[in-house]
């Protein structure tokens, strides 16, 4: 994980065989933590062939302010 990025303890981000494995164990994270995850994913985009997101360990839904961060991330991924 890059230094200077605040990411939640309940999120794992690892690159293996050209795939970014992003695992979430909890949907209750701060906007600052979500932005840290977003930066990490964006930094990995040029080095990976795909992203696998696993939310099976997290229950509920993302808070609205976190959905906004993920929406911006999706724009960058698909842009």
C-alpha positions as CSV (number, residue, x, y, z in Angstrom):
1,X,0.0,0.0,0.0
2,X,1.4,3.4,-0.9
3,X,2.6,5.5,2.0
4,X,0.6,8.6,2.9
5,X,-2.8,7.0,2.2
6,X,-5.3,6.4,4.9
7,X,-7.0,3.1,4.3
8,X,-9.3,1.2,6.7
9,X,-8.0,-1.9,8.6
10,X,-11.1,-3.7,7.2
11,X,-9.9,-3.3,3.6
12,X,-7.2,-5.4,1.9
13,X,-5.7,-4.4,-1.5
14,X,-3.2,-6.8,-3.1
15,X,-2.0,-7.3,-6.6
16,X,-1.5,-11.0,-7.7
17,X,-1.0,-12.2,-11.2
18,X,-2.0,-8.9,-12.7
19,X,-5.3,-8.7,-10.8
20,X,-6.0,-6.2,-8.0
21,X,-7.8,-8.1,-5.2
22,X,-9.8,-5.6,-3.2
23,X,-11.5,-7.1,-0.1
24,X,-13.9,-5.2,2.2
25,X,-14.9,-6.6,5.6
26,X,-17.0,-3.6,6.6
27,X,-18.9,-0.9,4.8
28,X,-18.5,1.6,7.7
29,X,-15.4,3.6,6.7
30,X,-14.6,7.2,6.7
31,X,-14.5,9.4,3.5
32,X,-10.7,9.9,4.1
33,X,-10.3,6.1,4.2
34,X,-12.4,5.7,1.0
35,X,-10.3,8.3,-0.7
36,X,-7.1,6.4,0.4
37,X,-8.5,3.2,-1.2
38,X,-9.5,5.2,-4.3
39,X,-5.9,6.5,-4.6
40,X,-4.4,3.0,-4.2
41,X,-6.7,1.6,-6.9
42,X,-6.0,4.4,-9.3
43,X,-2.2,4.0,-8.7
44,X,-2.6,0.3,-9.6
45,X,-4.6,0.8,-12.8
46,X,-1.6,0.9,-15.1
47,X,-0.1,-2.2,-13.6
48,X,-3.1,-4.6,-13.5
49,X,-5.3,-6.3,-16.1
50,X,-8.4,-6.4,-13.8
51,X,-9.9,-5.7,-10.4
52,X,-11.7,-8.2,-8.3
53,X,-13.8,-6.7,-5.5
54,X,-15.0,-9.0,-2.7
55,X,-17.6,-7.6,-0.4
56,X,-18.9,-11.0,0.9
57,X,-17.5,-10.3,4.4
58,X,-19.3,-6.9,4.7
59,X,-22.9,-6.5,5.5
60,X,-25.3,-3.7,4.6
61,X,-24.6,-0.9,2.1
62,X,-22.0,1.8,1.7
63,X,-23.0,5.2,3.2
64,X,-24.0,7.8,0.6
65,X,-20.8,9.8,1.0
66,X,-18.7,6.7,0.3
67,X,-20.8,5.8,-2.7
68,X,-19.8,9.2,-4.1
69,X,-16.1,8.4,-3.8
70,X,-16.7,5.0,-5.5
71,X,-18.7,6.7,-8.3
72,X,-15.7,8.9,-9.0
73,X,-13.4,5.9,-8.9
74,X,-15.6,4.0,-11.4
75,X,-15.5,7.1,-13.8
76,X,-11.7,6.9,-13.7
77,X,-11.6,3.2,-14.2
78,X,-14.0,3.2,-17.2
79,X,-12.6,6.6,-18.6
